[in-house]
Each structure stands twice: as structure tokens, then as C-alpha cells.
Amino acid sequence: MHTEPRKLSMAQVLICGGAIVTLSMGIRHGFGLWLQPMTQALGWTRQDFALAIAIQNIVWGLTGIFAGMLADRFGAFRVIVIGSLLYALGLLGMAYSPTPTLFAITAGVLIGMAQAGTTYAVIYGVIGRNVAAERRSWAMGIAAAAGSFGQFLMVPTEGLLISSFGWQQALVLLGIAALLMMPLARGLREPGFAGGSAPRREQTIGQALREAFRYPSFQLLMAGYFVCGFQVVFIGVHLPSYLKDQGLSPQVASYALALIGLFNVVGTYAAGSLGQRMPKKNILAFIYFTRAVVITLFLLAPLTPMSVYLFAAVMGMLWLSTVPPTTAVVAQIFGVAHLSMLGGFVFFSHQIGSFMGVWLGGYLYDKTGSYDIVWYLAIALGIFAGLVNLPVRESAIQRSTAPQGA
């Protein structure tokens, strides 16, 4: 007779998972602070730097699918340990890369793979398996808020490290910090995965994928998430340089990125909590439509430190608040057996958007001397994403009792 494996306590999952996401997301949110010191010191173009970060995002998305499969099969613990090691190696390589190509391999490929194993898809799989359905959206909001707190905590810390030790030593110190994720991963060792064996599942990976990709709502969620990636990574990486180009001091950018992180703690928690009480597709549509309005107002208003801080605070409320409702909808429709993998596919779409946002930012700036075109694209895509989320159906998919393809 099949018995359900013992589950981890919700407090343990949220504390350890939240701390891992805080470190992993916190470190990567500050990468924009290295754009100018590195390109000036090494004689690279902004596009050289932006391409490596674009590669990081696409590798994160692509390997996130496989990290999700491995976490669903062998548990999150092993995946996070490998991710932590790759993060430290990538940051060390990033510090000492003499060429843009090597920088693209370390900052791009290694750190992209590291993020796949230490962020939302893997952590949300643990939450999905260990937290009751009626509290799942809320718990995912807590974990996303931890990632946001990481941005608030780490971005000013990274700015301080750069100014105190120089950009190179700052990266070495962050590499040491990334290793802290390894002991935290022990708190996410799930009893059901003891000895490397996964709990029994009704569907194979192939059956789960065929079911998801044939389902229109899954495709619409992926389309919306593409836009999320485009907007947040363009703003996160290029906002510091945009503000400096406009004559504002680097401190304004550091404070703005920190404010985004601080207000995103509130936004992601609110989105997760509201997802327990109202349709998640409406929350998502509201977030995307509001982003389009906020970016438009930011471009129309006179640019001052106060207008930047106001923009950062409101965008922060909307920043990663898409993450809990999107993943909770996937769990609601398809269940949790393959949640890390399916979450990885949705996130891959997010990362294609991230690649386009960060790379086009650098490319079009080098071609036109301005970020204007990319700002306008971000507005148009926000309207598009709001529209595609409205028809999403959130109810659990109806399956026959026998597994598909049996």
C-alpha cells in the first residue's frame, strides 16, 4: 500500500527556501552596478556587458527546465548544492575575466546555471509539495518577498563593496557569500526523496509536458511571463546607466534599485495573499496594465531624484509580484508532481524576455545613443501581457483516471 511521505514543516521550508532566494536573487539584482566600472576599466562596450547578462538570463531559463526535472526527481537539496558551487565559481570567474568572451562564459553561462538551481522553480517545487493547497499561494508570496528583500538588502551592500574594495574584490566576496546556500539547502531535504527516489507520480515527464503545452492557458501564462522578463531585466540592468546619462548621481540608481526591492517585498506578499481570495489571472492583468501606465508617467514627468524614487517604489510593488500568482495557477491547473519542471518552462519564457530586454537595451543604446525605443517597447508589451492573461482558465485540468498514453 502506497503511503504519503512525511512532509517538511512550512516554517522550515519558508525560512530555508526564503534565505536561499534572498541570497541568489539579491546577488544578481545588483549586477547593473558593475556595468560602468567594468566597461570603463576593461575598455569594453555596454553591449559586451549586456550580452553576458543576456546570456545569463537565457541560460538560467533553459537550464531551469532541467534543474526543475532533477529537483522533481531527486529533491531540491542536491540541485541547490550544485547551484551554490556554480554561483561561487561564476562570480570568481566574472572578477578575473580578461575578455568579453570569458566574461560571457562566467557571468553568463556559469551564473545562469547557478540561478536555475537556486531560485524560484526549485524552491517553489518544495513549497508545492510541502504546503497545503489552501496556503500555497500565500507561501509562494512569502518566498518571492524574500527574493525582493534580498534585492533591498544586497544592492546597497554591493554598491558599498564596490566603493570600499573595488569592483573585482567585491565579486570575490560575493562568491564566498554564495556558498552559504549549501548549508541552508540541508533544511530542504525532503523525506520522500531519501536515497534519490522520488515519490510515486501518475504521469511521466512526457505526458505532463504534452498535457501542459496543449493547454491554451499554459501558453497564455508563458506569453505574459515573457513580458515580465523583458521589463524587469531591462530596468534592473540599464536603469543605473540611464540615470547617469541624464546627469543623476550613481547613488540615486543604488537607492532606486533598493527601493524596488523593498516595495517588492510588499507587492509579492500582497499578490500571494490576494491569490488565495480572488482570480489570479485578474491580479496578473492588473500588474501588467499598471506597469505600462507607470513607465509612461515616468517618461513624461521631469526626471529628478524624487521622480526616480517614486517610480522605483511603484514599480517595486509590481516587480516580482507576478511570480506567486503565475506559479500558483500552474500548480492549480496541473497539480504539484511536476511543478518545478512546468514552472521551469514558464520561467524559460520569462528569461527569453529577459534576454531580449537586456540585450536590446545595450544594442539600441549603442546604435542610437538612447534607451527611448526600449522604454516604448516595454509599455506596449505591458498592455499585451495584461490582455493575454484575462482569458486564462484557472480550474484544475480534467484527466481520465488512467494516465495519458497508458
N, C-alpha and C positions, 0 to 999 in steps of 0.2 A: 504493500500500500504506500502511495506517494504522500510524504508529509512535507509541509512547507518549512523551509529552513528558518532558523531563528533570525530575527531582524535586528539591525543596529538601532540604538536609541536615536530619536530625532535630534536631541540636543547634541549628541556626539557627531552625527552626520553634518549638522549645520555649523558647529564650531570648527571641526577639522576641514570640511569642504569649503566653508567661508574663508578660513585663513589661507588655504591654498589659492583660491581665486583672488583674494586680496593681493597676494604676492605676485602671482602670474600676470594678472591684468594690470596691477599697479605699475610693475616694471615697464611693460610695453606701452602704457599710456604716455610715458614721458619721452619716447624716442624722438618726438619732434624737437625737443630741446637740443639734440645733438646735430640737427641739420646744419645750422650755420657754423658752429665751431669746427665740425669735422670737414665740411666742404672748404672752408677757408684755410684750415691747417694743411689739408692734403691736396688742395688745388683741384677739387672735383666740382662738377656742376650739381645743381639741385636735382636734376634728373637722375644723376648717378645714385644719389642717396635715396630719392623717391622710388627708383626702380627696385632697390634692395628691399625696401619696406613693402612695396607692392608684391614682390616675390614671397616675402614672409607671409603676407595675408593669403595668397593663393595656396601656398604650401600648407599653411595652417588649416585652410578649408579642406584641401584634398586629403591630407593625412588624417584629419579629424574623422573622416568616414571610417578609416581602418583602425584608428585609436578607439572609436566607438565600438566597432565589431569586436576588438580584442577585450575591451572593458566588459562588454556584454557576455563574452565567452569565458574570460579568465578572472574577471573582477577588476575594479579600478586601481587597486593598490599597486600592482606591478606596472601598469601603464603610467601612473603618476611618478613612480620612482625613475623610470627611464626618461620621462619628460623633464624631470628636475635636473638630471645629469646633462641632458642635451641643452637645457637652458643655460647652465653654467658654462659649458663648452662654447656655446654660441656667443655669449657675452664676452668671454675671454678672446675669442677669435675676432669679434667685432672691434675690440680695443686695439688689436695689433694687425689689422688687415692693411697691407700696403697698397692694394689695388682695388678698384671698384668691383672687379670680378670676384676676388676673395671675400670682399665685404658682402656681396650678394649671396655667397655660399654660407657665410657665418650668420650675418644678421638676417638673411633671407631664408635659406633652407633649414639650417640647424634650429634657429629660434622659432621658425614656423612650425616645425615638427614638435618642438618642446611645448608650444602653446596648445597644440592639438591634444596633447596628453595631460594637460594640467588645467584646463578651463571648462567651459560650460557643458559641452556634450558629455564628457566623462563624469563630472560631478553631478549633473542632473540625472544621469542614469542611476547613480547611487540613491539620490533623493527619491526618484520614481519608484525604486524597488523597496525602499525602507520607510516611506512616509505614506500614510493613508490617503486615498484619492481626495477626500474632502478637505485635506490640508495641503495638498501638493502644490497648488498654485501659490499659496502663501509662502511655503517653504522655499520654492524657487525664487520668489521675490526677495527673501532674506539672503539667499546665496548671491543673487545678482546685486543686491545692495552692498554686499561685502566687496564685490569687484569694484563697485563705484567708490566705496570708502578707500579701497586700495589706490585709486586714482587721486583722491583728495590727499591721502597720506604720502604717497610715493612721488608725485610730480614735484611738489616743492622740495622734498628730500633730494630728488635727483638734481634739481636746479642748484641746491646747496652743495651737493657733492661735486658738481662740475665747477662751481666757483671756488670751492675750497681745495680740491685736489687736481683739477684739470679734467678734461673730458675722458682721457684714457684711463686714469686710475679710478674714476667714477664707475666705469664699466666693469673693471676688475672687482670692485667692492660689491656691485650688484650681482656679479656672478657667484660670489660667496653667499649672498643673501638667498639666491635661487635654490641653493642646496638645502635650505630649511624646509622645503616642501617634502623632502624624503621622510623625516620623522613624522610630519603631520599625516602623511599617507597611511601610516600604520592605523590611524583611527578610522580608516575607511576599508579595512579588511573585512569583507562580508563572509559570515559563516557558510553561506550557501555555495561559496566558491572555493572552499577548502580543498587543497590538493589539486587545484587548477580545473576542477569540474564545475560547469555551470549548472544552475537549476534547470529542470526539465522544461522545454518550450514546445508549444503546439505547432509553431511554424518554423520552417528553415529560413535561413537568411534570404535565399532566392524568392521564396514565397512572400516573405514580408516586403521585399523590395518591389516585386510585381504588383502587389496589392496597393502599396503606397503611391507608386508612380502612375497607376491607372486612375487614381482618385483625384478629381479636379481640385478639391480643397487643398490637397497637399501641394499641388502645382502653384496655386494662388499664394499660399504661405511662402513658398520659395521665391516667388516674384517680389513679394513685399519685402522679404528679408534682403534681397539683392540691393534694394534702395537703401535700407538701413545701413548696410555696409558702406555703400558709396558715400553717404552723407557723413557718417561719424568719423570715418578714417580720413577723408579729405580734410574735415575741420580739425581733427586731432593732430594731424601731422603738419598741415600747412598754415593753420591759424597763427602760430608764433611768427612765421616769416611774413605773412600778410600784414600783421600789425606793425612789425618792424619796418616794412616797406612804407607804411603810412606814417612813420615818424614816432610811433609809440615805443616806450622802453621795453626791454625783454621781460622786466618784472610784471608788466601788465599781462603778457601772454602766460607766464607761470601762474599768476593768480587766477586768470581766466580758466585755464585747464584744471586747476584745483577746485574752482567753483563748480565747474561742470561735474567733477567727481562728487563733490559734497551734495549738490542738489540732486544728483542721480541716485544717491542713497535713498532720498525721499521718493523720487519718481519710480524707481524699480520696486521698492517696498509697496507703494500705493498701487502700482499696476498688478503686482502679485496678489495683494489683498482684494482689490476690486474684481480680479478674475474669479474669485470664489462666489461673487454675488451677481455678476452681470456678464452678458456675452463677451467673450474675449476678442472676437472679431471687431466689435464696436470700439473697444479700447484701442486696438491696433490702428483702426481707421482714424480715430481721433488723434493719436500720436503723430501719424504721418501727415495729416492735413495741417495740424498745428505747427509742425516743423517747417512746412512750406511758408506759412504765414510769418513765423518768427525770423526766418532767413531773409525774407522780403523786407520786413521792417528794419532789420539790422543794416541792410544795404542802403535803404532810403534815409535812415537817420544820420545826422552828423556823427563822425567817428570820434569818440572821446573815451578815456578810460572808463567812465561811468556807463556809457552805452555798451562797451565791451563786457563789463561785469554783468549788466542786465541781460544781455544776450546769452552769456555763459550760464547764468542762473536758470533762465527759462529753458535753454537747450539741454541743460543738465537734467531737468525734470523729465525730458523726453529722450534722453541719450540711449541708455540700455534698457529702458522700460519696456521695449518690445520683446525682450528675451523671455521673461517669465510667461506672458500670455501665449507667445508663439510655441514654446516647448510644451506648455500645459495643454494646448489644443492638440498637438501631435500625440501626447500621452492619452488624451481623452478619446481621440478617434481610434488609435491603433493599439492602445494598451502599452505596458512597460517592458515587455520581454525584449524588444529590440529598440528601446528608446534611445540609447546612446548612439546607435548606428543611424537611425532615422533622423535624430537631432543633428548628427554629423552631416547628413545630406542637405538638410535645410540650411545648416550653417555654411556649407560649401558655397551655396548660392550667395549668402551674405558676404563671403570672402571674395567671390568674383566681383561683386560690387565694390568691396574694399580695394581690390587691385585696381579697378578702373578709376575710383575716386582719387587714390593717392598718386597713381601714375599719371593720369590726365592732369592733375594739379601741377606736377613738375613739368610735364611735356608742354602743356599750353602756356605755362608761365615762361618757359624758355623761348617759346615761339612768339608770344605776343607781349611779354613783359607785364602780364596782368593775370589775375585769377578770375576775372569777371565771368568768362564763359562757363567755368566750372560752378560758380555760385548759381548762375541761371539754370544750369542743368540740375543742380540739387533741388531747386524749387519745383521744377517741372516733374521730377521723379517723385517728390513728396506727394504731389497731387495724384499721380499714377498709383502709388502704393496705397494711398487711402482708398481709392476706388476698387482696387483688386481684392482688398480684404473684406469688403462688405458682403460678397456672396458666399464666403466660407461657411461650410456646414460643420458644426462642432460635435454633433452627436456621434456616439460610438458606431463604428462600421459594423454592418450586419454580416456575420460569417456563418457558413454552414457548420454543423458540428464536426464534420470530418475536415482535417486540414486541407488546404487548397493543394491540388496536384497530387493528392494521395491516390 
